């Protein structure tokens, strides 16, 4: 068992990997273009995976590769080379759901650790122990488990077996994410279990009676319609201490399809929450800093719920498909020198706008720039062009990888 829980962050790109590491992740999980459960994101090339491993390992962090989709017979022949290439790139573990993939991983990369994915649907200590006997170093527990369930698994499994649980992010309505809706409602090529889910659970539904075609009857929930399959996002920061005390070794943030800004912000928030717990893990009280929830409300998200940790009655559904988006990410800070921040634009802002600068240590610096200069040093009233280089004054020294944002205009 780990001496203290690991904070595990998503990395849908090399850029996201670097920001996750810089903002406090102990490990990241990512994928190559094939065999992961998120085929839509950019993912990493094998060269980027190699560079990402070097970047993470140089800072004492780990990199896990997802090989957790359910491959067909026709796809199996490609896996051995994928596995060998990933091992040579330096990954620390494979995240696997399929027993055939497990067999190939043991054959072609026997020195790389194996983690059983949440897709494996491990919900009891017998299944967790069997995974250990098959060679798993860690199991990623099904998201449907309560705190009591997790504690029972911890008490009845080998102490060497690590337990991982999701603590934040989007929740799938299907059990452990194994869903066939997209296959049937969209196309087999958009199947969830091969990484191409079209997310029909997020759609708006009405009821139609067989003998009354065209008469759409609302199912309820609110005046905008019914989103009967649309789960709230998970947020466990207020009770992160209870998850740790239940025996979880790795705290997993969902979001390989999210931006590097999202990854940095959420990682920074959970780093602060986890450090607060680790400062006094024996305490019966957990005083979550207000700044943690403030930070988690500055990224795009659905309404939050505690998931299944306190029972299924607490696992709420959001009343619509809309997101809470009160803040805009507007740029990166490339460097700071002598009171001047050198930045790259990611979204437009104008002279006079009040900004926040989030730093990798989770500190936030407010700034209202008195001037903006373009790459030629000319004074401008706004930064309107994508990837525009500009400078702004900032008296506070800024760390590399700092991020600029602003509250949405009313």
Secondary structure in CASP SS format (residue, H / E / C, confidence):
PFRMAT SS
TARGET T0000
AUTHOR 0000-0000-0000
METHOD secondary structure of the structure
MODEL  1
X C 1.00
X C 1.00
X C 1.00
X C 1.00
X C 1.00
X E 1.00
X E 1.00
X E 1.00
X E 1.00
X E 1.00
X C 1.00
X C 1.00
X C 1.00
X H 1.00
X H 1.00
X H 1.00
X H 1.00
X H 1.00
X H 1.00
X H 1.00
X H 1.00
X H 1.00
X C 1.00
X C 1.00
X C 1.00
X C 1.00
X E 1.00
X E 1.00
X E 1.00
X E 1.00
X C 1.00
X C 1.00
X C 1.00
X C 1.00
X C 1.00
X C 1.00
X C 1.00
X C 1.00
X C 1.00
X C 1.00
X C 1.00
X C 1.00
X C 1.00
X C 1.00
X C 1.00
X H 1.00
X H 1.00
X H 1.00
X H 1.00
X H 1.00
X H 1.00
X H 1.00
X H 1.00
X H 1.00
X H 1.00
X H 1.00
X H 1.00
X H 1.00
X C 1.00
X C 1.00
X C 1.00
X E 1.00
X E 1.00
X E 1.00
X E 1.00
X E 1.00
X E 1.00
X C 1.00
X C 1.00
X C 1.00
X C 1.00
X C 1.00
X H 1.00
X H 1.00
X H 1.00
X H 1.00
X H 1.00
X H 1.00
X H 1.00
X H 1.00
X H 1.00
X H 1.00
X H 1.00
X H 1.00
X H 1.00
X H 1.00
X H 1.00
X H 1.00
X H 1.00
X C 1.00
X C 1.00
X C 1.00
X E 1.00
X E 1.00
X E 1.00
X E 1.00
X C 1.00
X C 1.00
X H 1.00
X H 1.00
X H 1.00
X H 1.00
X H 1.00
X H 1.00
X H 1.00
X H 1.00
X H 1.00
X H 1.00
X C 1.00
X C 1.00
X C 1.00
X C 1.00
X E 1.00
X E 1.00
X E 1.00
X E 1.00
X C 1.00
X H 1.00
X H 1.00
X H 1.00
X C 1.00
X C 1.00
X C 1.00
X C 1.00
X H 1.00
X H 1.00
X H 1.00
X H 1.00
X H 1.00
X H 1.00
X H 1.00
X H 1.00
X H 1.00
X C 1.00
X C 1.00
X C 1.00
X C 1.00
X E 1.00
X E 1.00
X E 1.00
X C 1.00
X C 1.00
X C 1.00
X C 1.00
X C 1.00
X C 1.00
X H 1.00
X H 1.00
X H 1.00
X H 1.00
X H 1.00
X H 1.00
X H 1.00
X H 1.00
X H 1.00
X C 1.00
X C 1.00
X C 1.00
X C 1.00
X C 1.00
X C 1.00
X E 1.00
X E 1.00
X E 1.00
X E 1.00
X E 1.00
X E 1.00
X E 1.00
X E 1.00
X C 1.00
X C 1.00
X C 1.00
X C 1.00
X C 1.00
X H 1.00
X H 1.00
X H 1.00
X C 1.00
X C 1.00
X C 1.00
X H 1.00
X H 1.00
X H 1.00
X H 1.00
X H 1.00
X C 1.00
X C 1.00
X H 1.00
X H 1.00
X H 1.00
X C 1.00
X H 1.00
X H 1.00
X H 1.00
X C 1.00
X C 1.00
X C 1.00
X C 1.00
X C 1.00
X H 1.00
X H 1.00
X H 1.00
X C 1.00
X C 1.00
X E 1.00
X E 1.00
X E 1.00
X E 1.00
X C 1.00
X C 1.00
X C 1.00
X C 1.00
X C 1.00
X C 1.00
X C 1.00
X E 1.00
X E 1.00
X E 1.00
X C 1.00
X C 1.00
X C 1.00
X E 1.00
X C 1.00
X C 1.00
X E 1.00
X E 1.00
X C 1.00
X C 1.00
X C 1.00
X C 1.00
X E 1.00
X C 1.00
X E 1.00
X E 1.00
X E 1.00
X C 1.00
X H 1.00
X H 1.00
X H 1.00
X H 1.00
X H 1.00
X H 1.00
X H 1.00
X H 1.00
X H 1.00
X C 1.00
X C 1.00
X C 1.00
X C 1.00
X E 1.00
X E 1.00
X E 1.00
X E 1.00
X C 1.00
X C 1.00
X C 1.00
X C 1.00
X C 1.00
X C 1.00
X H 1.00
X H 1.00
X H 1.00
X H 1.00
X H 1.00
X H 1.00
X H 1.00
X H 1.00
X H 1.00
X H 1.00
X H 1.00
X H 1.00
X H 1.00
X H 1.00
X H 1.00
X H 1.00
X H 1.00
X H 1.00
X H 1.00
X C 1.00
X C 1.00
X C 1.00
X C 1.00
X C 1.00
X C 1.00
X C 1.00
X C 1.00
X C 1.00
X C 1.00
X C 1.00
X H 1.00
X H 1.00
X H 1.00
X H 1.00
X H 1.00
X H 1.00
X H 1.00
X C 1.00
X C 1.00
X C 1.00
X C 1.00
X E 1.00
X C 1.00
X C 1.00
X E 1.00
X E 1.00
X C 1.00
X C 1.00
X C 1.00
X C 1.00
X C 1.00
X C 1.00
X H 1.00
X H 1.00
X H 1.00
X C 1.00
X C 1.00
X E 1.00
X C 1.00
X C 1.00
X C 1.00
X C 1.00
X C 1.00
X C 1.00
X E 1.00
X C 1.00
X C 1.00
X E 1.00
X E 1.00
X E 1.00
X E 1.00
X E 1.00
X E 1.00
X E 1.00
X E 1.00
X E 1.00
X E 1.00
X E 1.00
X C 1.00
X C 1.00
X E 1.00
X E 1.00
X E 1.00
X E 1.00
X E 1.00
X E 1.00
X C 1.00
X C 1.00
X C 1.00
X E 1.00
X E 1.00
X C 1.00
X C 1.00
X C 1.00
X C 1.00
X E 1.00
X E 1.00
X E 1.00
X E 1.00
X C 1.00
X C 1.00
X C 1.00
X C 1.00
X C 1.00
X E 1.00
X E 1.00
X E 1.00
X E 1.00
X C 1.00
X C 1.00
X C 1.00
X C 1.00
X E 1.00
X E 1.00
X E 1.00
X C 1.00
X C 1.00
X C 1.00
X C 1.00
X E 1.00
X E 1.00
X C 1.00
X E 1.00
X E 1.00
X C 1.00
X C 1.00
X C 1.00
X C 1.00
X C 1.00
X E 1.00
X E 1.00
X E 1.00
X E 1.00
X E 1.00
X C 1.00
X C 1.00
X C 1.00
X C 1.00
X C 1.00
X C 1.00
X C 1.00
X C 1.00
X C 1.00
X E 1.00
X E 1.00
X E 1.00
X E 1.00
X E 1.00
X C 1.00
X C 1.00
X C 1.00
END
